[in-house]
Amino acid sequence: MVVSTVADAPAILTDATAQGLVRFDAGGQVEPGLAERWIVIDGGTSYIFRLRDARWSDGRPVVADEVAAALRRRLRPAANNPLLPYLSAVDDVVAMTPQVIEVRLSRQRPELLRLFAQPDMGIVRGGLGTGPFRPARTGPSPLLRPVPPPAASDDDADDAPGRPVRLIAERASRALVRFAAGRSDAVAGGGFADWPLVALAGVPARDVRRDPAAGLFGLAIARRTGFLADTYNRRVLSAALDRAAILSAVAPDWEAVDRIVPDLLDSSAPPVVPEWSLLTLDQRRTAARARVAAWPGGPVTLDVALPGGPGANLLWGGIAASLRRIGIAARRVGADAPADLRLVDAVAPYDSARWYLATACRPCGTPAAAALAAARDAPTVAERARLIAETDRLVDADAAFIPLARPLRWSLAGRRATGWQANPRAAHPLNRLIADTN
């Protein structure tokens, strides 16, 4: 099987070659990885994992001491692990026996398994993991072979469950051409920036797949100076954007949103809906134009940080037009350049309102930031839920983020990729792309 990836190639390769204690299946649900089973005890503050029979690439058996040490390394600040802010409740990881590991928590964390299933929590020793694939050929387009059962030799790799996969990291345009020509079986990692290319590639409609991805897509208030230093100004700016027009330029069926948290999730209250959502777009634009015109600092100009790609170009056109309608001039800058507004396009690693609020706060005002920290450190699930609801209210009042939509994620799946399943994580493990693999 040949799979092209147009984004997150390192994460896809890590997920394929260095599984964690648990991993995601084809439907985005947690399944066993290195751990064959687990239990949760002590009121949700202790997770006990029993390791399955597995071997490192050199044939040595995997033992709990090594796995626990690898996990502790992933939890150190120096590990540069993006999941660290959401794993602060992990107190320690200890080997109880050669095959049993305990993860001890200072606070209940029902979402722990979903976090541990992320590629960033993959277990490696000497830079190599335990599968489900092993690199047979390295380089820009590695060939991955299924890891044989522990009792087998490397010569039996061709008979291991699954099929070899050639993984190709390339631009979306090249991946689309390759797929349309029948030289690949799947394309993974597509996002909004390259979505317009799909319609031009001549790919059969049946092979184009969209995920109902859960996450955030919108503009963070990255620089609170000038016009954006005022809370009311940030609020009227968010209200004045014509979300439907901005999004439909990229994908006509891309649904707009007006709130940060999509559902109740683990909050004690329904998501906060902005007050301005009860007004018409014309009413909101009138209020914003009046505020911009009265601004004593003179003409308002905002720098907007966006990635490249045709979808981003269309998004930029819609954003700039909406800002122009209320008297604001906009300049586009690179994704990593200093900016007033910065695009956030992120799939949620787990279902917590706190993740949405923490991701949206870039930065937040002091009251919202303090409430966010208090929710992180809450001693009980009930207190955490109450504090998350309070944080949602404060982040809305602070106007820290301009939500536009949920992330757009797409794949191509040909006739051999029968195991592809749409899911909120947009997670498509290579070992699950063919439905009859184990």
Contacts in CASP RR format, 6 or more apart in sequence:
PFRMAT RR
TARGET T0000
AUTHOR 0000-0000-0000
METHOD contacts of the structure
MODEL  1
MVVSTVADAPAILTDATAQGLVRFDAGGQVEPGLAERWIVIDGGTSYIFR
LRDARWSDGRPVVADEVAAALRRRLRPAANNPLLPYLSAVDDVVAMTPQV
IEVRLSRQRPELLRLFAQPDMGIVRGGLGTGPFRPARTGPSPLLRPVPPP
AASDDDADDAPGRPVRLIAERASRALVRFAAGRSDAVAGGGFADWPLVAL
AGVPARDVRRDPAAGLFGLAIARRTGFLADTYNRRVLSAALDRAAILSAV
APDWEAVDRIVPDLLDSSAPPVVPEWSLLTLDQRRTAARARVAAWPGGPV
TLDVALPGGPGANLLWGGIAASLRRIGIAARRVGADAPADLRLVDAVAPY
DSARWYLATACRPCGTPAAAALAAARDAPTVAERARLIAETDRLVDADAA
FIPLARPLRWSLAGRRATGWQANPRAAHPLNRLIADTN
1 163 0 8 1.000
1 164 0 8 1.000
1 165 0 8 1.000
1 166 0 8 1.000
1 185 0 8 1.000
1 186 0 8 1.000
1 416 0 8 1.000
1 417 0 8 1.000
1 433 0 8 1.000
1 434 0 8 1.000
2 165 0 8 1.000
2 166 0 8 1.000
2 168 0 8 1.000
2 178 0 8 1.000
2 183 0 8 1.000
2 184 0 8 1.000
2 185 0 8 1.000
2 186 0 8 1.000
3 165 0 8 1.000
3 166 0 8 1.000
3 167 0 8 1.000
3 168 0 8 1.000
3 184 0 8 1.000
3 185 0 8 1.000
3 186 0 8 1.000
3 187 0 8 1.000
3 188 0 8 1.000
3 430 0 8 1.000
3 433 0 8 1.000
4 168 0 8 1.000
4 169 0 8 1.000
4 170 0 8 1.000
4 174 0 8 1.000
4 175 0 8 1.000
4 178 0 8 1.000
4 179 0 8 1.000
4 184 0 8 1.000
4 186 0 8 1.000
4 187 0 8 1.000
4 188 0 8 1.000
5 12 0 8 1.000
5 167 0 8 1.000
5 168 0 8 1.000
5 169 0 8 1.000
5 170 0 8 1.000
5 175 0 8 1.000
5 187 0 8 1.000
5 188 0 8 1.000
5 189 0 8 1.000
6 169 0 8 1.000
6 170 0 8 1.000
6 171 0 8 1.000
6 172 0 8 1.000
6 175 0 8 1.000
6 187 0 8 1.000
6 188 0 8 1.000
6 189 0 8 1.000
6 190 0 8 1.000
6 191 0 8 1.000
6 194 0 8 1.000
7 189 0 8 1.000
7 190 0 8 1.000
7 191 0 8 1.000
8 189 0 8 1.000
9 167 0 8 1.000
9 169 0 8 1.000
11 119 0 8 1.000
11 120 0 8 1.000
12 119 0 8 1.000
12 167 0 8 1.000
12 188 0 8 1.000
12 189 0 8 1.000
12 430 0 8 1.000
13 142 0 8 1.000
13 167 0 8 1.000
14 119 0 8 1.000
14 120 0 8 1.000
14 122 0 8 1.000
15 23 0 8 1.000
15 24 0 8 1.000
15 119 0 8 1.000
15 122 0 8 1.000
15 429 0 8 1.000
15 430 0 8 1.000
16 131 0 8 1.000
16 132 0 8 1.000
16 133 0 8 1.000
16 144 0 8 1.000
16 165 0 8 1.000
16 167 0 8 1.000
16 429 0 8 1.000
16 430 0 8 1.000
16 431 0 8 1.000
17 128 0 8 1.000
17 129 0 8 1.000
17 131 0 8 1.000
17 133 0 8 1.000
17 134 0 8 1.000
17 135 0 8 1.000
17 144 0 8 1.000
18 119 0 8 1.000
18 122 0 8 1.000
18 123 0 8 1.000
18 124 0 8 1.000
18 127 0 8 1.000
18 128 0 8 1.000
18 129 0 8 1.000
18 130 0 8 1.000
18 131 0 8 1.000
19 33 0 8 1.000
19 34 0 8 1.000
19 122 0 8 1.000
19 123 0 8 1.000
19 129 0 8 1.000
19 130 0 8 1.000
19 131 0 8 1.000
19 132 0 8 1.000
20 33 0 8 1.000
20 34 0 8 1.000
20 35 0 8 1.000
20 116 0 8 1.000
20 117 0 8 1.000
20 121 0 8 1.000
20 122 0 8 1.000
20 123 0 8 1.000
21 33 0 8 1.000
21 34 0 8 1.000
21 35 0 8 1.000
21 38 0 8 1.000
21 49 0 8 1.000
21 67 0 8 1.000
21 71 0 8 1.000
21 101 0 8 1.000
21 116 0 8 1.000
21 121 0 8 1.000
21 123 0 8 1.000
22 30 0 8 1.000
22 31 0 8 1.000
22 32 0 8 1.000
22 33 0 8 1.000
22 35 0 8 1.000
22 38 0 8 1.000
22 113 0 8 1.000
22 116 0 8 1.000
22 117 0 8 1.000
23 30 0 8 1.000
23 31 0 8 1.000
23 32 0 8 1.000
23 33 0 8 1.000
23 117 0 8 1.000
23 429 0 8 1.000
24 30 0 8 1.000
24 31 0 8 1.000
24 117 0 8 1.000
24 425 0 8 1.000
24 427 0 8 1.000
24 429 0 8 1.000
25 31 0 8 1.000
25 429 0 8 1.000
25 432 0 8 1.000
26 419 0 8 1.000
26 420 0 8 1.000
26 421 0 8 1.000
26 423 0 8 1.000
26 428 0 8 1.000
26 429 0 8 1.000
26 432 0 8 1.000
26 433 0 8 1.000
27 421 0 8 1.000
27 422 0 8 1.000
27 423 0 8 1.000
27 425 0 8 1.000
27 427 0 8 1.000
27 432 0 8 1.000
28 421 0 8 1.000
28 423 0 8 1.000
28 424 0 8 1.000
28 425 0 8 1.000
28 427 0 8 1.000
29 423 0 8 1.000
30 113 0 8 1.000
30 114 0 8 1.000
30 117 0 8 1.000
32 52 0 8 1.000
33 52 0 8 1.000
34 49 0 8 1.000
34 51 0 8 1.000
34 52 0 8 1.000
34 54 0 8 1.000
34 62 0 8 1.000
34 67 0 8 1.000
34 123 0 8 1.000
34 130 0 8 1.000
35 49 0 8 1.000
35 50 0 8 1.000
35 51 0 8 1.000
35 52 0 8 1.000
35 101 0 8 1.000
36 50 0 8 1.000
36 51 0 8 1.000
36 52 0 8 1.000
37 49 0 8 1.000
37 50 0 8 1.000
38 47 0 8 1.000
38 48 0 8 1.000
38 49 0 8 1.000
38 50 0 8 1.000
38 113 0 8 1.000
39 47 0 8 1.000
39 48 0 8 1.000
40 46 0 8 1.000
40 47 0 8 1.000
40 48 0 8 1.000
41 48 0 8 1.000
43 108 0 8 1.000
44 105 0 8 1.000
44 108 0 8 1.000
44 109 0 8 1.000
44 110 0 8 1.000
45 104 0 8 1.000
45 105 0 8 1.000
45 106 0 8 1.000
45 107 0 8 1.000
45 108 0 8 1.000
46 102 0 8 1.000
46 103 0 8 1.000
46 104 0 8 1.000
46 105 0 8 1.000
47 102 0 8 1.000
47 103 0 8 1.000
47 105 0 8 1.000
47 112 0 8 1.000
47 113 0 8 1.000
48 96 0 8 1.000
48 100 0 8 1.000
48 101 0 8 1.000
48 102 0 8 1.000
49 100 0 8 1.000
49 101 0 8 1.000
49 102 0 8 1.000
49 103 0 8 1.000
50 99 0 8 1.000
50 100 0 8 1.000
51 62 0 8 1.000
51 63 0 8 1.000
51 64 0 8 1.000
51 67 0 8 1.000
51 99 0 8 1.000
51 100 0 8 1.000
51 101 0 8 1.000
53 61 0 8 1.000
53 150 0 8 1.000
54 61 0 8 1.000
54 62 0 8 1.000
54 130 0 8 1.000
54 150 0 8 1.000
55 61 0 8 1.000
55 62 0 8 1.000
55 130 0 8 1.000
55 150 0 8 1.000
56 62 0 8 1.000
56 125 0 8 1.000
56 128 0 8 1.000
56 129 0 8 1.000
56 130 0 8 1.000
57 128 0 8 1.000
57 129 0 8 1.000
57 130 0 8 1.000
57 134 0 8 1.000
61 150 0 8 1.000
62 130 0 8 1.000
63 95 0 8 1.000
63 98 0 8 1.000
63 99 0 8 1.000
64 95 0 8 1.000
64 96 0 8 1.000
64 97 0 8 1.000
64 98 0 8 1.000
64 99 0 8 1.000
64 100 0 8 1.000
64 101 0 8 1.000
65 95 0 8 1.000
65 98 0 8 1.000
66 125 0 8 1.000
67 95 0 8 1.000
67 101 0 8 1.000
67 123 0 8 1.000
68 93 0 8 1.000
68 94 0 8 1.000
68 95 0 8 1.000
68 101 0 8 1.000
70 122 0 8 1.000
70 123 0 8 1.000
70 124 0 8 1.000
70 125 0 8 1.000
71 93 0 8 1.000
71 101 0 8 1.000
71 103 0 8 1.000
71 121 0 8 1.000
71 123 0 8 1.000
72 92 0 8 1.000
72 93 0 8 1.000
73 79 0 8 1.000
74 81 0 8 1.000
74 120 0 8 1.000
74 121 0 8 1.000
74 122 0 8 1.000
75 81 0 8 1.000
75 84 0 8 1.000
75 87 0 8 1.000
75 90 0 8 1.000
75 93 0 8 1.000
77 84 0 8 1.000
81 87 0 8 1.000
81 120 0 8 1.000
81 121 0 8 1.000
82 120 0 8 1.000
83 115 0 8 1.000
83 118 0 8 1.000
83 120 0 8 1.000
83 121 0 8 1.000
83 349 0 8 1.000
85 358 0 8 1.000
85 376 0 8 1.000
86 111 0 8 1.000
86 115 0 8 1.000
86 349 0 8 1.000
86 350 0 8 1.000
86 352 0 8 1.000
86 354 0 8 1.000
86 355 0 8 1.000
86 358 0 8 1.000
87 115 0 8 1.000
88 376 0 8 1.000
88 377 0 8 1.000
89 105 0 8 1.000
89 106 0 8 1.000
89 107 0 8 1.000
89 108 0 8 1.000
89 109 0 8 1.000
90 103 0 8 1.000
90 104 0 8 1.000
90 105 0 8 1.000
90 106 0 8 1.000
90 109 0 8 1.000
90 112 0 8 1.000
91 104 0 8 1.000
91 105 0 8 1.000
91 106 0 8 1.000
92 103 0 8 1.000
92 104 0 8 1.000
93 101 0 8 1.000
93 102 0 8 1.000
93 103 0 8 1.000
93 104 0 8 1.000
94 101 0 8 1.000
94 102 0 8 1.000
94 104 0 8 1.000
95 101 0 8 1.000
96 102 0 8 1.000
103 112 0 8 1.000
105 112 0 8 1.000
107 377 0 8 1.000
107 378 0 8 1.000
107 379 0 8 1.000
107 380 0 8 1.000
107 384 0 8 1.000
108 380 0 8 1.000
108 381 0 8 1.000
108 384 0 8 1.000
110 266 0 8 1.000
110 381 0 8 1.000
111 266 0 8 1.000
111 350 0 8 1.000
111 351 0 8 1.000
111 352 0 8 1.000
114 349 0 8 1.000
114 350 0 8 1.000
114 351 0 8 1.000
115 121 0 8 1.000
115 349 0 8 1.000
115 350 0 8 1.000
118 349 0 8 1.000
122 129 0 8 1.000
123 129 0 8 1.000
123 130 0 8 1.000
128 134 0 8 1.000
130 147 0 8 1.000
131 147 0 8 1.000
132 146 0 8 1.000
132 147 0 8 1.000
132 429 0 8 1.000
132 430 0 8 1.000
132 431 0 8 1.000
133 144 0 8 1.000
133 145 0 8 1.000
133 146 0 8 1.000
133 147 0 8 1.000
133 165 0 8 1.000
133 430 0 8 1.000
133 431 0 8 1.000
134 144 0 8 1.000
134 145 0 8 1.000
134 146 0 8 1.000
134 147 0 8 1.000
134 157 0 8 1.000
135 142 0 8 1.000
135 143 0 8 1.000
135 144 0 8 1.000
136 142 0 8 1.000
136 143 0 8 1.000
136 144 0 8 1.000
136 145 0 8 1.000
136 157 0 8 1.000
136 164 0 8 1.000
137 143 0 8 1.000
140 168 0 8 1.000
140 169 0 8 1.000
141 166 0 8 1.000
141 167 0 8 1.000
141 168 0 8 1.000
141 169 0 8 1.000
142 166 0 8 1.000
142 167 0 8 1.000
143 164 0 8 1.000
143 165 0 8 1.000
143 166 0 8 1.000
144 164 0 8 1.000
144 165 0 8 1.000
144 166 0 8 1.000
144 167 0 8 1.000
144 430 0 8 1.000
145 157 0 8 1.000
145 158 0 8 1.000
145 160 0 8 1.000
145 164 0 8 1.000
146 157 0 8 1.000
146 160 0 8 1.000
146 161 0 8 1.000
146 162 0 8 1.000
146 163 0 8 1.000
146 164 0 8 1.000
146 431 0 8 1.000
147 157 0 8 1.000
147 160 0 8 1.000
148 154 0 8 1.000
148 156 0 8 1.000
148 157 0 8 1.000
148 159 0 8 1.000
148 160 0 8 1.000
149 156 0 8 1.000
149 160 0 8 1.000
152 159 0 8 1.000
152 160 0 8 1.000
158 164 0 8 1.000
161 437 0 8 1.000
161 438 0 8 1.000
162 431 0 8 1.000
162 434 0 8 1.000
162 437 0 8 1.000
162 438 0 8 1.000
163 434 0 8 1.000
163 437 0 8 1.000
165 430 0 8 1.000
165 433 0 8 1.000
167 430 0 8 1.000
168 175 0 8 1.000
168 178 0 8 1.000
168 184 0 8 1.000
170 178 0 8 1.000
172 187 0 8 1.000
172 190 0 8 1.000
172 194 0 8 1.000
172 197 0 8 1.000
173 194 0 8 1.000
173 197 0 8 1.000
175 184 0 8 1.000
175 187 0 8 1.000
175 412 0 8 1.000
176 187 0 8 1.000
176 197 0 8 1.000
176 198 0 8 1.000
176 201 0 8 1.000
176 203 0 8 1.000
176 412 0 8 1.000
177 201 0 8 1.000
178 184 0 8 1.000
179 186 0 8 1.000
179 187 0 8 1.000
179 201 0 8 1.000
179 203 0 8 1.000
179 207 0 8 1.000
179 412 0 8 1.000
179 414 0 8 1.000
180 201 0 8 1.000
180 202 0 8 1.000
180 203 0 8 1.000
185 413 0 8 1.000
185 414 0 8 1.000
185 416 0 8 1.000
185 417 0 8 1.000
185 433 0 8 1.000
186 411 0 8 1.000
186 412 0 8 1.000
186 413 0 8 1.000
186 414 0 8 1.000
186 416 0 8 1.000
186 417 0 8 1.000
186 420 0 8 1.000
186 428 0 8 1.000
186 433 0 8 1.000
187 411 0 8 1.000
187 412 0 8 1.000
188 411 0 8 1.000
188 428 0 8 1.000
189 409 0 8 1.000
189 410 0 8 1.000
189 411 0 8 1.000
189 426 0 8 1.000
190 409 0 8 1.000
190 410 0 8 1.000
190 411 0 8 1.000
191 345 0 8 1.000
191 407 0 8 1.000
191 408 0 8 1.000
191 409 0 8 1.000
191 410 0 8 1.000
192 217 0 8 1.000
192 250 0 8 1.000
192 251 0 8 1.000
192 254 0 8 1.000
192 311 0 8 1.000
192 312 0 8 1.000
192 315 0 8 1.000
192 345 0 8 1.000
192 407 0 8 1.000
192 408 0 8 1.000
193 307 0 8 1.000
193 308 0 8 1.000
193 309 0 8 1.000
193 310 0 8 1.000
193 311 0 8 1.000
193 312 0 8 1.000
194 309 0 8 1.000
194 310 0 8 1.000
194 311 0 8 1.000
195 250 0 8 1.000
195 251 0 8 1.000
195 311 0 8 1.000
195 408 0 8 1.000
195 410 0 8 1.000
196 250 0 8 1.000
196 310 0 8 1.000
196 311 0 8 1.000
196 314 0 8 1.000
197 310 0 8 1.000
198 208 0 8 1.000
198 410 0 8 1.000
198 412 0 8 1.000
203 412 0 8 1.000
207 412 0 8 1.000
207 413 0 8 1.000
207 414 0 8 1.000
208 410 0 8 1.000
208 412 0 8 1.000
209 410 0 8 1.000
209 411 0 8 1.000
209 412 0 8 1.000
209 413 0 8 1.000
209 420 0 8 1.000
209 422 0 8 1.000
210 408 0 8 1.000
210 409 0 8 1.000
210 410 0 8 1.000
210 422 0 8 1.000
211 409 0 8 1.000
211 410 0 8 1.000
211 411 0 8 1.000
211 422 0 8 1.000
211 423 0 8 1.000
211 424 0 8 1.000
211 426 0 8 1.000
212 406 0 8 1.000
212 422 0 8 1.000
212 423 0 8 1.000
212 424 0 8 1.000
213 347 0 8 1.000
213 406 0 8 1.000
213 407 0 8 1.000
213 408 0 8 1.000
213 409 0 8 1.000
213 424 0 8 1.000
213 425 0 8 1.000
213 426 0 8 1.000
214 262 0 8 1.000
214 347 0 8 1.000
214 348 0 8 1.000
214 351 0 8 1.000
214 406 0 8 1.000
214 424 0 8 1.000
214 425 0 8 1.000
215 262 0 8 1.000
215 346 0 8 1.000
215 347 0 8 1.000
215 348 0 8 1.000
215 356 0 8 1.000
215 359 0 8 1.000
215 406 0 8 1.000
215 407 0 8 1.000
216 260 0 8 1.000
216 344 0 8 1.000
216 345 0 8 1.000
216 346 0 8 1.000
216 348 0 8 1.000
216 356 0 8 1.000
216 359 0 8 1.000
216 360 0 8 1.000
216 401 0 8 1.000
216 403 0 8 1.000
216 406 0 8 1.000
216 407 0 8 1.000
217 343 0 8 1.000
217 344 0 8 1.000
217 345 0 8 1.000
217 346 0 8 1.000
217 403 0 8 1.000
217 404 0 8 1.000
217 405 0 8 1.000
217 406 0 8 1.000
217 407 0 8 1.000
217 408 0 8 1.000
218 343 0 8 1.000
218 344 0 8 1.000
218 345 0 8 1.000
218 401 0 8 1.000
218 402 0 8 1.000
218 403 0 8 1.000
218 404 0 8 1.000
218 405 0 8 1.000
219 304 0 8 1.000
219 319 0 8 1.000
219 341 0 8 1.000
219 342 0 8 1.000
219 343 0 8 1.000
219 344 0 8 1.000
219 401 0 8 1.000
219 402 0 8 1.000
219 404 0 8 1.000
220 341 0 8 1.000
220 342 0 8 1.000
220 343 0 8 1.000
220 344 0 8 1.000
220 360 0 8 1.000
220 362 0 8 1.000
220 400 0 8 1.000
220 401 0 8 1.000
220 402 0 8 1.000
221 228 0 8 1.000
221 234 0 8 1.000
221 340 0 8 1.000
221 341 0 8 1.000
221 362 0 8 1.000
221 363 0 8 1.000
221 399 0 8 1.000
221 400 0 8 1.000
221 401 0 8 1.000
221 402 0 8 1.000
222 305 0 8 1.000
222 339 0 8 1.000
222 340 0 8 1.000
222 341 0 8 1.000
222 342 0 8 1.000
222 362 0 8 1.000
223 303 0 8 1.000
223 338 0 8 1.000
223 339 0 8 1.000
223 340 0 8 1.000
224 363 0 8 1.000
225 340 0 8 1.000
226 297 0 8 1.000
227 233 0 8 1.000
227 292 0 8 1.000
227 295 0 8 1.000
227 297 0 8 1.000
227 300 0 8 1.000
227 302 0 8 1.000
227 328 0 8 1.000
228 234 0 8 1.000
228 237 0 8 1.000
228 302 0 8 1.000
228 340 0 8 1.000
231 397 0 8 1.000
231 398 0 8 1.000
231 399 0 8 1.000
232 291 0 8 1.000
233 291 0 8 1.000
233 295 0 8 1.000
234 398 0 8 1.000
234 399 0 8 1.000
234 400 0 8 1.000
235 274 0 8 1.000
235 276 0 8 1.000
235 399 0 8 1.000
236 276 0 8 1.000
236 284 0 8 1.000
236 287 0 8 1.000
236 288 0 8 1.000
236 291 0 8 1.000
237 288 0 8 1.000
237 326 0 8 1.000
237 328 0 8 1.000
237 399 0 8 1.000
237 402 0 8 1.000
238 274 0 8 1.000
238 276 0 8 1.000
238 399 0 8 1.000
238 402 0 8 1.000
239 274 0 8 1.000
239 276 0 8 1.000
239 279 0 8 1.000
239 284 0 8 1.000
239 287 0 8 1.000
239 288 0 8 1.000
240 281 0 8 1.000
240 284 0 8 1.000
240 285 0 8 1.000
240 287 0 8 1.000
240 288 0 8 1.000
240 289 0 8 1.000
240 322 0 8 1.000
240 325 0 8 1.000
240 326 0 8 1.000
241 319 0 8 1.000
241 322 0 8 1.000
241 323 0 8 1.000
241 402 0 8 1.000
241 404 0 8 1.000
242 281 0 8 1.000
242 318 0 8 1.000
242 321 0 8 1.000
242 322 0 8 1.000
242 325 0 8 1.000
243 256 0 8 1.000
243 257 0 8 1.000
243 258 0 8 1.000
243 404 0 8 1.000
243 405 0 8 1.000
244 256 0 8 1.000
245 318 0 8 1.000
245 321 0 8 1.000
245 322 0 8 1.000
246 256 0 8 1.000
246 315 0 8 1.000
246 317 0 8 1.000
246 318 0 8 1.000
246 319 0 8 1.000
246 322 0 8 1.000
246 404 0 8 1.000
247 254 0 8 1.000
247 255 0 8 1.000
247 256 0 8 1.000
247 315 0 8 1.000
247 404 0 8 1.000
247 405 0 8 1.000
248 254 0 8 1.000
249 314 0 8 1.000
249 315 0 8 1.000
249 317 0 8 1.000
249 318 0 8 1.000
250 311 0 8 1.000
250 314 0 8 1.000
250 315 0 8 1.000
250 408 0 8 1.000
251 408 0 8 1.000
254 405 0 8 1.000
254 408 0 8 1.000
255 405 0 8 1.000
255 406 0 8 1.000
256 404 0 8 1.000
256 405 0 8 1.000
257 403 0 8 1.000
257 404 0 8 1.000
257 405 0 8 1.000
257 406 0 8 1.000
258 273 0 8 1.000
258 274 0 8 1.000
258 277 0 8 1.000
258 403 0 8 1.000
259 271 0 8 1.000
259 272 0 8 1.000
259 273 0 8 1.000
259 274 0 8 1.000
259 396 0 8 1.000
259 403 0 8 1.000
260 271 0 8 1.000
260 272 0 8 1.000
260 356 0 8 1.000
260 357 0 8 1.000
260 360 0 8 1.000
260 392 0 8 1.000
260 395 0 8 1.000
260 396 0 8 1.000
260 401 0 8 1.000
260 403 0 8 1.000
261 267 0 8 1.000
261 271 0 8 1.000
261 272 0 8 1.000
261 353 0 8 1.000
261 356 0 8 1.000
261 357 0 8 1.000
261 392 0 8 1.000
262 271 0 8 1.000
262 356 0 8 1.000
262 406 0 8 1.000
263 271 0 8 1.000
264 270 0 8 1.000
264 271 0 8 1.000
264 353 0 8 1.000
265 351 0 8 1.000
265 352 0 8 1.000
265 353 0 8 1.000
265 356 0 8 1.000
266 351 0 8 1.000
266 352 0 8 1.000
266 353 0 8 1.000
266 354 0 8 1.000
266 381 0 8 1.000
266 384 0 8 1.000
266 385 0 8 1.000
266 388 0 8 1.000
267 353 0 8 1.000
267 385 0 8 1.000
267 388 0 8 1.000
267 389 0 8 1.000
267 392 0 8 1.000
268 382 0 8 1.000
268 385 0 8 1.000
268 386 0 8 1.000
268 388 0 8 1.000
268 389 0 8 1.000
269 389 0 8 1.000
269 392 0 8 1.000
271 353 0 8 1.000
271 392 0 8 1.000
272 392 0 8 1.000
272 393 0 8 1.000
272 395 0 8 1.000
272 396 0 8 1.000
274 396 0 8 1.000
276 284 0 8 1.000
279 287 0 8 1.000
285 325 0 8 1.000
285 326 0 8 1.000
288 326 0 8 1.000
289 325 0 8 1.000
289 326 0 8 1.000
289 327 0 8 1.000
292 300 0 8 1.000
292 326 0 8 1.000
292 327 0 8 1.000
292 328 0 8 1.000
293 327 0 8 1.000
299 329 0 8 1.000
300 327 0 8 1.000
300 328 0 8 1.000
300 329 0 8 1.000
301 328 0 8 1.000
301 329 0 8 1.000
301 330 0 8 1.000
301 331 0 8 1.000
302 323 0 8 1.000
302 328 0 8 1.000
302 329 0 8 1.000
302 330 0 8 1.000
302 331 0 8 1.000
302 340 0 8 1.000
302 341 0 8 1.000
303 330 0 8 1.000
303 331 0 8 1.000
303 332 0 8 1.000
303 333 0 8 1.000
303 337 0 8 1.000
303 338 0 8 1.000
303 339 0 8 1.000
303 340 0 8 1.000
303 341 0 8 1.000
304 316 0 8 1.000
304 319 0 8 1.000
304 320 0 8 1.000
304 330 0 8 1.000
304 331 0 8 1.000
304 332 0 8 1.000
304 333 0 8 1.000
304 339 0 8 1.000
304 340 0 8 1.000
304 341 0 8 1.000
304 342 0 8 1.000
304 343 0 8 1.000
305 333 0 8 1.000
305 334 0 8 1.000
305 335 0 8 1.000
305 336 0 8 1.000
305 337 0 8 1.000
305 338 0 8 1.000
305 339 0 8 1.000
305 341 0 8 1.000
305 342 0 8 1.000
305 343 0 8 1.000
306 312 0 8 1.000
306 315 0 8 1.000
306 316 0 8 1.000
306 332 0 8 1.000
306 333 0 8 1.000
306 334 0 8 1.000
306 335 0 8 1.000
306 343 0 8 1.000
307 334 0 8 1.000
307 335 0 8 1.000
307 343 0 8 1.000
307 345 0 8 1.000
308 334 0 8 1.000
308 335 0 8 1.000
312 343 0 8 1.000
315 343 0 8 1.000
316 332 0 8 1.000
319 330 0 8 1.000
320 330 0 8 1.000
320 332 0 8 1.000
323 329 0 8 1.000
323 330 0 8 1.000
324 330 0 8 1.000
333 339 0 8 1.000
335 342 0 8 1.000
335 343 0 8 1.000
341 402 0 8 1.000
342 362 0 8 1.000
344 359 0 8 1.000
344 360 0 8 1.000
344 362 0 8 1.000
344 401 0 8 1.000
345 407 0 8 1.000
346 359 0 8 1.000
346 407 0 8 1.000
347 407 0 8 1.000
347 409 0 8 1.000
347 425 0 8 1.000
347 426 0 8 1.000
348 355 0 8 1.000
348 356 0 8 1.000
348 424 0 8 1.000
348 425 0 8 1.000
349 355 0 8 1.000
349 425 0 8 1.000
352 388 0 8 1.000
353 388 0 8 1.000
353 392 0 8 1.000
354 372 0 8 1.000
354 375 0 8 1.000
354 376 0 8 1.000
354 384 0 8 1.000
354 388 0 8 1.000
354 391 0 8 1.000
357 368 0 8 1.000
357 372 0 8 1.000
357 388 0 8 1.000
357 391 0 8 1.000
357 392 0 8 1.000
357 395 0 8 1.000
358 372 0 8 1.000
360 395 0 8 1.000
360 400 0 8 1.000
360 401 0 8 1.000
360 403 0 8 1.000
361 368 0 8 1.000
361 369 0 8 1.000
361 372 0 8 1.000
361 395 0 8 1.000
361 400 0 8 1.000
361 401 0 8 1.000
362 400 0 8 1.000
362 401 0 8 1.000
363 369 0 8 1.000
363 400 0 8 1.000
364 372 0 8 1.000
364 394 0 8 1.000
364 395 0 8 1.000
364 398 0 8 1.000
364 400 0 8 1.000
365 398 0 8 1.000
365 400 0 8 1.000
367 394 0 8 1.000
367 398 0 8 1.000
368 391 0 8 1.000
368 394 0 8 1.000
368 395 0 8 1.000
368 397 0 8 1.000
368 398 0 8 1.000
368 400 0 8 1.000
371 387 0 8 1.000
371 390 0 8 1.000
371 391 0 8 1.000
371 394 0 8 1.000
372 391 0 8 1.000
372 395 0 8 1.000
374 387 0 8 1.000
375 384 0 8 1.000
375 387 0 8 1.000
375 388 0 8 1.000
375 390 0 8 1.000
375 391 0 8 1.000
378 384 0 8 1.000
378 386 0 8 1.000
378 387 0 8 1.000
395 401 0 8 1.000
407 426 0 8 1.000
409 426 0 8 1.000
411 420 0 8 1.000
411 428 0 8 1.000
413 419 0 8 1.000
413 420 0 8 1.000
413 433 0 8 1.000
416 433 0 8 1.000
416 434 0 8 1.000
417 433 0 8 1.000
417 434 0 8 1.000
418 433 0 8 1.000
418 434 0 8 1.000
418 435 0 8 1.000
418 436 0 8 1.000
419 432 0 8 1.000
419 433 0 8 1.000
419 434 0 8 1.000
419 435 0 8 1.000
420 428 0 8 1.000
420 433 0 8 1.000
421 428 0 8 1.000
421 432 0 8 1.000
431 437 0 8 1.000
END
